[in-house]
Amino acid sequence: MMPQNSVDFEVCFPPSDSISALEFSPAPRNMLCAGSWDQTVRTWHVEMNGATTPNGFCKVNSPVLDVSWSDDSNKVYLSTAGREVHQWDLQSNQLTQIGTHDAGVRSCHWIKAANYACLMTGSWDKTLKFWDIRCPMPMLTLSLPDRCYDADVLYPMAAVACAGNIIMLYALDKIAMDYRHMESNLKQQTRCISIFRERQNQSGGFVVGGIEGRAAVHYFYGKESFAFKCHRSPCPMGIHNIYAVNDLKHHPVHQTLVTAGSDGVYTCWDTCSRNKIFSSSTKDQPLTKCCFSPDGQIFAYALGYDWAKGHEHFDPNKKPQIFLHPCFDEMKTR
């Protein structure tokens, strides 16, 4: 993998507008996919030395809100603000519409189980749909209590963060059974959610982040949830600038948490001991998305304007960027 303790590697030919989705392909393929508000989806092959080579591009009719890889890495599924769900076949470069929602489709996740495979999509139309990609109609539609703001899947669990700080949990090995309906510890709008596995004799669970510069850790069972402050900077008179948590992800090996903020910083946390492991240097733009490679060797993050300060602070001279950071050892618990 990329050499440790080196500078971050910039991904070549990024999208022209803010990056709304960022995902590595499953192992052993080493590809990165990004969806953008410029209505494009792009893929790159990531070399062992950190160099990137573009190897796929497609354009749709509306901003791309989420992407998900098939288990064989030959297809990318994408959901759009224009209500559509698509399959992009990388080998034939063919784009096929799978289905639609009645409003923008905020999330999509490919699910590969022992006895079935399907695509799960969550929408602002307050529904969660499961698609057999061979059929134009969903195989299952579930009502959500409010709009889907984000979702995550770590089989056999799915977690959906809805407006109103409502979290819906589903057991996917029981055909999307409603496992639990709960409220998060956040007080304002939720932005992102990430499921983590059990570790150190503690229950698995999920973490949600929001616009209030806090993240909340919830366990599936056996331990009380808690919230902690992050992405805040002190100002005179004891006042703090508060920045949104735009994305968060768990390291696939160590299960430590990384939060990516509107302040242009990513921070690694050990949620078991409730300690901060480290924070990155401050970048010159907000971090909009982040992800890990399947082996946990690479952390990818996207820079771009997130419009948190309004249109008057938009700088057209600052373009979206994606960087690759070699990270395996530094993400361990101390």
VEXMIPA-108079 format. One record per residue (C-alpha): residue number from 1; residue in one letter; x, y, z. Coordinates in Angstrom, 2 decimals, m for minus. Each point is the difference from the previous one (the first is absolute). Example, Ala and Ser with C-alpha at 12.3 -4.5 7.8 and 13.67 -1.06 7.14 Angstrom:
2
nr->1 rest->A x->12.30 y->m4.50 z->7.80
nr->2 rest->S x->1.37 y->3.44 z->m0.66
***
This chain:
334
nr->1 rest->M x->0.00 y->0.00 z->0.00
nr->2 rest->M x->0.95 y->3.64 z->m0.02
nr->3 rest->P x->3.01 y->0.92 z->2.14
nr->4 rest->Q x->m0.77 y->1.03 z->3.56
nr->5 rest->N x->0.78 y->3.48 z->1.35
nr->6 rest->S x->m0.16 y->1.50 z->m3.49
nr->7 rest->V x->m1.90 y->2.96 z->m1.35
nr->8 rest->D x->m3.55 y->m0.58 z->m1.17
nr->9 rest->F x->m0.50 y->m0.89 z->m3.66
nr->10 rest->E x->m2.40 y->2.09 z->m2.07
nr->11 rest->V x->m2.41 y->m1.86 z->m2.27
nr->12 rest->C x->0.24 y->1.19 z->m3.59
nr->13 rest->F x->m2.90 y->1.46 z->m2.00
nr->14 rest->P x->m2.56 y->0.46 z->2.82
nr->15 rest->P x->m3.60 y->1.16 z->m0.60
nr->16 rest->S x->m0.66 y->3.67 z->m0.72
nr->17 rest->D x->m2.52 y->0.46 z->2.85
nr->18 rest->S x->m0.23 y->m1.11 z->3.64
nr->19 rest->I x->0.40 y->m3.74 z->0.60
nr->20 rest->S x->m3.11 y->m1.59 z->1.51
nr->21 rest->A x->1.06 y->m3.67 z->0.03
nr->22 rest->L x->3.35 y->m1.79 z->0.36
nr->23 rest->E x->0.50 y->m3.78 z->0.18
nr->24 rest->F x->2.81 y->m2.52 z->m0.49
nr->25 rest->S x->m0.80 y->m3.20 z->m1.89
nr->26 rest->P x->m0.04 y->m3.31 z->1.88
nr->27 rest->A x->3.26 y->m1.95 z->0.19
nr->28 rest->P x->2.00 y->m1.11 z->m1.91
nr->29 rest->R x->m0.75 y->2.71 z->m2.58
nr->30 rest->N x->1.59 y->3.30 z->0.99
nr->31 rest->M x->m2.28 y->2.63 z->m1.50
nr->32 rest->L x->m1.53 y->3.20 z->1.31
nr->33 rest->C x->m3.35 y->1.44 z->m1.08
nr->34 rest->A x->m1.30 y->3.55 z->0.47
nr->35 rest->G x->m3.43 y->1.49 z->m0.68
nr->36 rest->S x->m0.47 y->3.74 z->m0.28
nr->37 rest->W x->m2.44 y->2.87 z->m0.21
nr->38 rest->D x->1.33 y->0.52 z->m3.55
nr->39 rest->Q x->m2.19 y->m3.02 z->m0.96
nr->40 rest->T x->2.97 y->m2.30 z->m0.61
nr->41 rest->V x->1.36 y->m3.25 z->1.40
nr->42 rest->R x->3.70 y->m0.75 z->m0.42
nr->43 rest->T x->2.26 y->m2.93 z->0.87
nr->44 rest->W x->3.76 y->m0.28 z->0.39
nr->45 rest->H x->2.40 y->m2.88 z->0.37
nr->46 rest->V x->2.24 y->0.59 z->3.02
nr->47 rest->E x->3.59 y->m1.13 z->m0.52
nr->48 rest->M x->2.21 y->m1.48 z->2.71
nr->49 rest->N x->2.06 y->3.20 z->0.13
nr->50 rest->G x->m3.05 y->2.26 z->0.43
nr->51 rest->A x->m0.29 y->1.04 z->m3.65
nr->52 rest->T x->m3.49 y->0.01 z->m1.47
nr->53 rest->T x->m1.18 y->m0.75 z->m3.52
nr->54 rest->P x->m3.51 y->0.93 z->m1.20
nr->55 rest->N x->m1.80 y->m3.06 z->m1.34
nr->56 rest->G x->m3.68 y->0.92 z->m0.12
nr->57 rest->F x->m2.32 y->2.96 z->m0.53
nr->58 rest->C x->m3.75 y->0.43 z->m0.43
nr->59 rest->K x->m2.40 y->2.93 z->0.13
nr->60 rest->V x->m3.64 y->0.00 z->1.10
nr->61 rest->N x->m2.80 y->2.58 z->m0.07
nr->62 rest->S x->0.19 y->1.25 z->3.59
nr->63 rest->P x->2.43 y->0.22 z->2.93
nr->64 rest->V x->1.26 y->m3.33 z->1.31
nr->65 rest->L x->m0.72 y->m0.42 z->3.72
nr->66 rest->D x->1.46 y->m3.45 z->0.70
nr->67 rest->V x->1.89 y->m2.91 z->m1.59
nr->68 rest->S x->0.48 y->m3.67 z->0.89
nr->69 rest->W x->2.17 y->m2.73 z->m1.54
nr->70 rest->S x->m1.22 y->m3.45 z->m0.96
nr->71 rest->D x->1.75 y->m2.83 z->1.84
nr->72 rest->D x->2.05 y->m0.91 z->m3.11
nr->73 rest->S x->1.02 y->3.65 z->m0.61
nr->74 rest->N x->m1.28 y->m0.16 z->m3.58
nr->75 rest->K x->m2.98 y->2.30 z->0.58
nr->76 rest->V x->m0.75 y->3.21 z->1.84
nr->77 rest->Y x->m3.47 y->0.88 z->1.25
nr->78 rest->L x->m0.89 y->3.65 z->0.32
nr->79 rest->S x->m2.88 y->2.03 z->1.36
nr->80 rest->T x->m0.85 y->3.53 z->m1.08
nr->81 rest->A x->m1.78 y->3.17 z->1.06
nr->82 rest->G x->m2.19 y->m0.54 z->m3.06
nr->83 rest->R x->m1.72 y->m2.98 z->1.68
nr->84 rest->E x->1.74 y->m2.63 z->m2.13
nr->85 rest->V x->1.99 y->m3.12 z->0.91
nr->86 rest->H x->2.50 y->m1.28 z->m2.58
nr->87 rest->Q x->2.38 y->m2.87 z->m0.64
nr->88 rest->W x->3.25 y->0.85 z->m1.77
nr->89 rest->D x->1.72 y->m3.01 z->m1.58
nr->90 rest->L x->3.70 y->0.87 z->m0.11
nr->91 rest->Q x->0.92 y->m2.69 z->m2.52
nr->92 rest->S x->m2.54 y->1.06 z->m2.62
nr->93 rest->N x->m0.23 y->3.63 z->1.21
nr->94 rest->Q x->m3.78 y->m0.40 z->m0.15
nr->95 rest->L x->m2.28 y->1.99 z->2.32
nr->96 rest->T x->m3.35 y->m1.64 z->0.82
nr->97 rest->Q x->m2.79 y->1.50 z->2.06
nr->98 rest->I x->m1.14 y->m2.41 z->2.71
nr->99 rest->G x->m2.91 y->1.98 z->1.44
nr->100 rest->T x->m1.22 y->3.25 z->1.51
nr->101 rest->H x->m1.21 y->1.59 z->3.20
nr->102 rest->D x->m2.41 y->2.92 z->0.39
nr->103 rest->A x->2.79 y->2.33 z->1.19
nr->104 rest->G x->3.79 y->0.14 z->0.04
nr->105 rest->V x->1.72 y->m3.28 z->0.87
nr->106 rest->R x->2.46 y->0.77 z->2.78
nr->107 rest->S x->1.62 y->m3.42 z->0.48
nr->108 rest->C x->0.63 y->m3.29 z->m1.79
nr->109 rest->H x->1.69 y->m3.16 z->1.28
nr->110 rest->W x->0.64 y->m3.30 z->m1.76
nr->111 rest->I x->m0.78 y->m2.93 z->2.33
nr->112 rest->K x->1.49 y->m3.44 z->m0.65
nr->113 rest->A x->m1.30 y->m2.66 z->2.38
nr->114 rest->A x->0.34 y->m3.77 z->m0.03
nr->115 rest->N x->m3.42 y->m0.56 z->m1.57
nr->116 rest->Y x->m0.78 y->3.27 z->m1.80
nr->117 rest->A x->1.45 y->3.17 z->m1.51
nr->118 rest->C x->m1.76 y->3.34 z->m0.37
nr->119 rest->L x->0.41 y->3.77 z->m0.02
nr->120 rest->M x->m1.33 y->2.05 z->2.92
nr->121 rest->T x->m0.91 y->3.66 z->m0.66
nr->122 rest->G x->m1.17 y->2.67 z->2.44
nr->123 rest->S x->m1.78 y->3.12 z->m1.18
nr->124 rest->W x->m1.33 y->3.40 z->0.97
nr->125 rest->D x->m3.42 y->m1.45 z->m0.91
nr->126 rest->K x->0.07 y->m1.75 z->3.43
nr->127 rest->T x->0.42 y->m3.52 z->m1.37
nr->128 rest->L x->2.65 y->m2.70 z->0.05
nr->129 rest->K x->m0.07 y->m2.26 z->m3.06
nr->130 rest->F x->1.66 y->m3.31 z->m0.79
nr->131 rest->W x->0.61 y->m0.82 z->m3.67
nr->132 rest->D x->0.59 y->m3.18 z->m1.90
nr->133 rest->I x->1.96 y->1.71 z->m2.77
nr->134 rest->R x->m1.58 y->m2.31 z->m2.59
nr->135 rest->C x->m3.46 y->1.45 z->0.67
nr->136 rest->P x->m1.37 y->3.56 z->m0.51
nr->137 rest->M x->m2.08 y->m0.09 z->3.21
nr->138 rest->P x->1.45 y->m0.20 z->3.53
nr->139 rest->M x->m0.16 y->m3.38 z->1.71
nr->140 rest->L x->m0.78 y->1.75 z->3.30
nr->141 rest->T x->m0.97 y->3.54 z->1.03
nr->142 rest->L x->0.13 y->1.14 z->3.63
nr->143 rest->S x->m1.39 y->3.28 z->1.35
nr->144 rest->L x->2.39 y->2.24 z->1.90
nr->145 rest->P x->m1.18 y->2.45 z->2.69
nr->146 rest->D x->1.64 y->2.89 z->m1.90
nr->147 rest->R x->2.48 y->0.77 z->m2.79
nr->148 rest->C x->3.12 y->m2.15 z->m0.28
nr->149 rest->Y x->3.08 y->2.15 z->0.70
nr->150 rest->D x->2.55 y->m2.82 z->m0.09
nr->151 rest->A x->0.27 y->m3.79 z->0.40
nr->152 rest->D x->2.62 y->m2.67 z->0.58
nr->153 rest->V x->0.10 y->m3.77 z->m0.43
nr->154 rest->L x->2.27 y->m2.46 z->1.81
nr->155 rest->Y x->m1.66 y->m3.34 z->m0.55
nr->156 rest->P x->m2.18 y->m1.17 z->1.67
nr->157 rest->M x->m0.92 y->3.49 z->1.23
nr->158 rest->A x->m1.21 y->3.12 z->m1.80
nr->159 rest->A x->m0.31 y->3.39 z->1.69
nr->160 rest->V x->m1.96 y->2.90 z->m1.51
nr->161 rest->A x->0.29 y->3.54 z->1.35
nr->162 rest->C x->m3.20 y->1.96 z->m0.60
nr->163 rest->A x->m1.02 y->3.62 z->0.47
nr->164 rest->G x->m1.01 y->0.80 z->3.56
nr->165 rest->N x->3.02 y->m1.94 z->1.33
nr->166 rest->I x->m1.87 y->m3.28 z->m0.37
nr->167 rest->I x->2.05 y->m3.15 z->m0.59
nr->168 rest->M x->m1.49 y->m3.12 z->m1.56
nr->169 rest->L x->1.85 y->m3.30 z->0.41
nr->170 rest->Y x->m0.72 y->m3.08 z->m2.14
nr->171 rest->A x->1.08 y->m3.63 z->0.23
nr->172 rest->L x->0.81 y->m0.91 z->m3.60
nr->173 rest->D x->0.28 y->m3.72 z->0.71
nr->174 rest->K x->m3.71 y->0.11 z->0.87
nr->175 rest->I x->m1.11 y->1.72 z->m3.22
nr->176 rest->A x->0.39 y->3.57 z->1.28
nr->177 rest->M x->m1.84 y->m0.54 z->3.25
nr->178 rest->D x->m0.43 y->3.22 z->2.02
nr->179 rest->Y x->2.55 y->m0.72 z->2.71
nr->180 rest->R x->m0.26 y->3.25 z->1.93
nr->181 rest->H x->m1.40 y->3.52 z->m0.29
nr->182 rest->M x->1.80 y->2.62 z->2.09
nr->183 rest->E x->1.11 y->3.62 z->0.29
nr->184 rest->S x->3.64 y->1.01 z->m0.11
nr->185 rest->N x->1.70 y->2.12 z->2.66
nr->186 rest->L x->0.47 y->2.83 z->m2.48
nr->187 rest->K x->m2.19 y->3.06 z->0.30
nr->188 rest->Q x->0.28 y->1.39 z->m3.53
nr->189 rest->Q x->0.10 y->m1.32 z->m3.55
nr->190 rest->T x->1.73 y->m3.35 z->m0.57
nr->191 rest->R x->2.50 y->m0.16 z->m2.88
nr->192 rest->C x->1.59 y->m3.46 z->0.09
nr->193 rest->I x->m0.11 y->m3.45 z->1.59
nr->194 rest->S x->2.49 y->m2.90 z->0.25
nr->195 rest->I x->m0.42 y->m3.50 z->1.48
nr->196 rest->F x->2.86 y->m1.63 z->1.93
nr->197 rest->R x->0.68 y->m3.62 z->0.96
nr->198 rest->E x->0.42 y->m1.41 z->3.48
nr->199 rest->R x->3.48 y->0.39 z->1.46
nr->200 rest->Q x->1.73 y->m0.27 z->3.37
nr->201 rest->N x->m2.97 y->m1.89 z->1.46
nr->202 rest->Q x->m2.32 y->2.90 z->m0.78
nr->203 rest->S x->m3.18 y->m0.04 z->m2.04
nr->204 rest->G x->0.00 y->1.23 z->m3.56
nr->205 rest->G x->m2.07 y->3.03 z->m0.87
nr->206 rest->F x->0.02 y->3.15 z->m2.07
nr->207 rest->V x->1.13 y->3.63 z->0.12
nr->208 rest->V x->m1.89 y->3.00 z->m1.36
nr->209 rest->G x->1.41 y->3.45 z->m0.74
nr->210 rest->G x->m1.79 y->3.27 z->m0.60
nr->211 rest->I x->0.17 y->3.72 z->m0.57
nr->212 rest->E x->0.51 y->0.85 z->3.69
nr->213 rest->G x->3.64 y->m1.11 z->0.17
nr->214 rest->R x->m0.82 y->m3.13 z->1.98
nr->215 rest->A x->m0.13 y->m3.74 z->m0.61
nr->216 rest->A x->m2.09 y->m2.55 z->1.90
nr->217 rest->V x->1.03 y->m3.61 z->0.64
nr->218 rest->H x->m2.84 y->m2.53 z->0.37
nr->219 rest->Y x->0.42 y->m3.68 z->0.89
nr->220 rest->F x->m2.33 y->m2.74 z->m1.17
nr->221 rest->Y x->m0.14 y->m1.45 z->3.51
nr->222 rest->G x->1.79 y->m0.13 z->3.35
nr->223 rest->K x->1.37 y->3.52 z->0.30
nr->224 rest->E x->m1.33 y->3.54 z->0.29
nr->225 rest->S x->0.34 y->2.37 z->m2.92
nr->226 rest->F x->1.90 y->3.28 z->0.27
nr->227 rest->A x->0.78 y->3.11 z->m2.05
nr->228 rest->F x->3.22 y->1.97 z->m0.31
nr->229 rest->K x->1.02 y->3.37 z->m1.40
nr->230 rest->C x->2.20 y->0.19 z->m3.10
nr->231 rest->H x->0.91 y->2.41 z->m2.80
nr->232 rest->R x->m0.12 y->3.08 z->2.17
nr->233 rest->S x->2.58 y->2.76 z->0.31
nr->234 rest->P x->0.38 y->2.42 z->2.92
nr->235 rest->C x->m0.52 y->3.73 z->m0.48
nr->236 rest->P x->0.43 y->2.97 z->2.35
nr->237 rest->M x->m2.39 y->0.38 z->2.94
nr->238 rest->G x->m0.37 y->m3.76 z->0.37
nr->239 rest->I x->m2.11 y->m0.35 z->m3.15
nr->240 rest->H x->0.53 y->m2.89 z->m2.41
nr->241 rest->N x->m0.40 y->m0.18 z->m3.74
nr->242 rest->I x->m2.09 y->m3.10 z->m0.69
nr->243 rest->Y x->0.38 y->m1.95 z->m3.25
nr->244 rest->A x->m2.09 y->m2.77 z->m1.53
nr->245 rest->V x->1.12 y->m3.62 z->0.01
nr->246 rest->N x->m0.43 y->m0.65 z->m3.73
nr->247 rest->D x->1.03 y->m3.65 z->0.06
nr->248 rest->L x->1.33 y->m2.71 z->2.30
nr->249 rest->K x->1.39 y->m3.47 z->m0.57
nr->250 rest->H x->1.37 y->m2.89 z->2.08
nr->251 rest->H x->3.37 y->m1.56 z->m0.74
nr->252 rest->P x->m0.76 y->m3.49 z->m1.40
nr->253 rest->V x->2.68 y->m1.68 z->2.15
nr->254 rest->H x->0.42 y->2.04 z->3.17
nr->255 rest->Q x->m3.60 y->1.33 z->0.15
nr->256 rest->T x->1.28 y->3.42 z->1.07
nr->257 rest->L x->m2.15 y->2.90 z->m1.22
nr->258 rest->V x->0.95 y->2.82 z->m2.35
nr->259 rest->T x->m2.16 y->3.13 z->m0.22
nr->260 rest->A x->0.31 y->2.42 z->m2.93
nr->261 rest->G x->m1.02 y->3.58 z->0.67
nr->262 rest->S x->m1.04 y->3.22 z->m1.62
nr->263 rest->D x->3.02 y->1.53 z->1.75
nr->264 rest->G x->2.34 y->m1.79 z->m2.45
nr->265 rest->V x->1.25 y->m2.50 z->2.59
nr->266 rest->Y x->m0.34 y->m3.76 z->0.39
nr->267 rest->T x->0.38 y->m1.49 z->3.48
nr->268 rest->C x->0.52 y->m3.58 z->1.15
nr->269 rest->W x->m1.75 y->m1.14 z->3.20
nr->270 rest->D x->0.09 y->m3.04 z->2.26
nr->271 rest->T x->m3.66 y->m0.12 z->1.01
nr->272 rest->C x->0.58 y->m2.92 z->2.41
nr->273 rest->S x->2.28 y->2.08 z->2.23
nr->274 rest->R x->m1.67 y->3.27 z->m1.10
nr->275 rest->N x->3.32 y->1.52 z->m1.04
nr->276 rest->K x->1.23 y->1.94 z->m3.00
nr->277 rest->I x->2.91 y->m1.74 z->m1.74
nr->278 rest->F x->1.05 y->2.83 z->m2.33
nr->279 rest->S x->m1.25 y->2.81 z->m2.24
nr->280 rest->S x->1.25 y->0.87 z->m3.45
nr->281 rest->S x->1.34 y->3.37 z->m1.02
nr->282 rest->T x->m2.66 y->2.47 z->m1.09
nr->283 rest->K x->m0.70 y->m0.15 z->m3.73
nr->284 rest->D x->m0.95 y->3.06 z->m2.03
nr->285 rest->Q x->m3.52 y->m1.30 z->m0.72
nr->286 rest->P x->m2.66 y->m1.98 z->1.89
nr->287 rest->L x->0.15 y->m3.78 z->m0.09
nr->288 rest->T x->m3.16 y->m1.23 z->m1.72
nr->289 rest->K x->0.52 y->m3.80 z->m0.11
nr->290 rest->C x->2.46 y->m2.68 z->1.12
nr->291 rest->C x->0.53 y->m3.78 z->m0.19
nr->292 rest->F x->2.46 y->m2.81 z->0.74
nr->293 rest->S x->1.42 y->m2.65 z->m2.31
nr->294 rest->P x->m1.19 y->m3.52 z->0.96
nr->295 rest->D x->3.36 y->m0.88 z->1.60
nr->296 rest->G x->0.11 y->3.28 z->1.94
nr->297 rest->Q x->3.31 y->1.04 z->m1.55
nr->298 rest->I x->m1.35 y->3.12 z->m1.76
nr->299 rest->F x->m2.27 y->2.78 z->1.20
nr->300 rest->A x->m1.54 y->2.08 z->m2.79
nr->301 rest->Y x->m1.55 y->3.40 z->0.61
nr->302 rest->A x->m1.61 y->2.62 z->m2.21
nr->303 rest->L x->0.36 y->3.77 z->0.26
nr->304 rest->G x->m2.57 y->2.43 z->m1.37
nr->305 rest->Y x->m2.40 y->2.74 z->0.94
nr->306 rest->D x->m2.94 y->m1.27 z->2.08
nr->307 rest->W x->m1.95 y->3.31 z->m0.12
nr->308 rest->A x->m0.13 y->0.18 z->3.80
nr->309 rest->K x->0.99 y->3.70 z->m0.12
nr->310 rest->G x->m2.36 y->0.89 z->m2.84
nr->311 rest->H x->0.54 y->0.97 z->m3.62
nr->312 rest->E x->1.91 y->3.17 z->0.88
nr->313 rest->H x->2.96 y->m2.09 z->1.23
nr->314 rest->F x->0.22 y->m2.18 z->m3.09
nr->315 rest->D x->3.40 y->0.35 z->m1.67
nr->316 rest->P x->m0.06 y->m1.21 z->m3.63
nr->317 rest->N x->3.80 y->m0.14 z->0.00
nr->318 rest->K x->m0.05 y->m2.86 z->2.53
nr->319 rest->K x->m0.77 y->m3.26 z->m1.77
nr->320 rest->P x->m1.09 y->m3.32 z->1.54
nr->321 rest->Q x->2.86 y->m2.37 z->0.83
nr->322 rest->I x->0.37 y->m3.61 z->1.16
nr->323 rest->F x->3.01 y->m1.18 z->2.02
nr->324 rest->L x->1.27 y->m3.43 z->1.04
nr->325 rest->H x->1.62 y->m0.28 z->3.42
nr->326 rest->P x->2.02 y->m3.10 z->1.06
nr->327 rest->C x->m1.35 y->m0.72 z->3.45
nr->328 rest->F x->m0.02 y->m3.57 z->1.31
nr->329 rest->D x->2.19 y->0.27 z->3.12
nr->330 rest->E x->m1.03 y->3.46 z->1.14
nr->331 rest->M x->m3.67 y->m1.06 z->0.18
nr->332 rest->K x->0.73 y->m2.54 z->2.75
nr->333 rest->T x->m1.16 y->0.58 z->3.55
nr->334 rest->R x->2.75 y->1.28 z->2.27
***
